[in-house]
């Protein structure tokens, strides 16, 4: 009887060990993951605190589910894309699928939606509420947007024309762009809906800006994984782990943490 119990215990331990080996089978090494420090509420480091944000929480949960080690590396979006293309960076969050990026990156299944809005001062809202981006460029509104960001096909079509006529300026800091709008230095800010709201709330001037009804993009976002450094098999395991995370109660609770403040204006 004792021998039988020992055998059952041994088999149980072996099964648990084998399950762990199977989970970590796709982890050949430690993986590098890029993040930005100015993409609130998705990737950021609060003052005197540690790295946080929805994207960070999700990718940590996925890598934990896979049993993989990882390193989080701070870098601008443009540099991250370059390193991903070279294969010296493995994973980058918050990516929209484009033909150009598909040449050098795999895309995970989507893990959240991203809405790109054109923010204007609330005092100008009635004057611009019917505008599309082409109207803003035609009327020579002063516009600012981020470096290296994908804001949808409409922005892609108008970007060069807006730069050529001198109405579009690019910089890496959404907070700076919102401050420029609040301080009457620009007429329009192109930004993620929640990111724009966050910085207006932080400045305690949420009522001073509004997104126009016309959205530049409403798109699911994905993790990009380098075709030079990870295998299709790793991508499949990454997606399996991601699906498990997204179905969890913990993820539902996580989403609630990052919703806009109740009562914030919306389209």
Secondary structure as GFF3:
##gff-version 3
##sequence-region A 1 267
A	DSSP	alpha_helix	2	23	.	.	.	ID=ss1
A	DSSP	three_ten_helix	24	26	.	.	.	ID=ss2
A	DSSP	beta_strand	31	35	.	.	.	ID=ss3
A	DSSP	beta_strand	38	39	.	.	.	ID=ss4
A	DSSP	beta_strand	43	45	.	.	.	ID=ss5
A	DSSP	beta_strand	51	52	.	.	.	ID=ss6
A	DSSP	alpha_helix	54	66	.	.	.	ID=ss7
A	DSSP	beta_strand	70	74	.	.	.	ID=ss8
A	DSSP	alpha_helix	77	86	.	.	.	ID=ss9
A	DSSP	beta_strand	91	95	.	.	.	ID=ss10
A	DSSP	alpha_helix	99	102	.	.	.	ID=ss11
A	DSSP	beta_strand	105	107	.	.	.	ID=ss12
A	DSSP	beta_strand	112	121	.	.	.	ID=ss13
A	DSSP	three_ten_helix	122	124	.	.	.	ID=ss14
A	DSSP	alpha_helix	125	128	.	.	.	ID=ss15
A	DSSP	alpha_helix	133	138	.	.	.	ID=ss16
A	DSSP	beta_strand	143	146	.	.	.	ID=ss17
A	DSSP	alpha_helix	153	164	.	.	.	ID=ss18
A	DSSP	beta_strand	168	171	.	.	.	ID=ss19
A	DSSP	alpha_helix	174	182	.	.	.	ID=ss20
A	DSSP	beta_strand	188	192	.	.	.	ID=ss21
A	DSSP	alpha_helix	193	202	.	.	.	ID=ss22
A	DSSP	three_ten_helix	206	208	.	.	.	ID=ss23
A	DSSP	beta_strand	209	211	.	.	.	ID=ss24
A	DSSP	beta_strand	217	226	.	.	.	ID=ss25
A	DSSP	alpha_helix	232	246	.	.	.	ID=ss26
A	DSSP	alpha_helix	249	257	.	.	.	ID=ss27
###
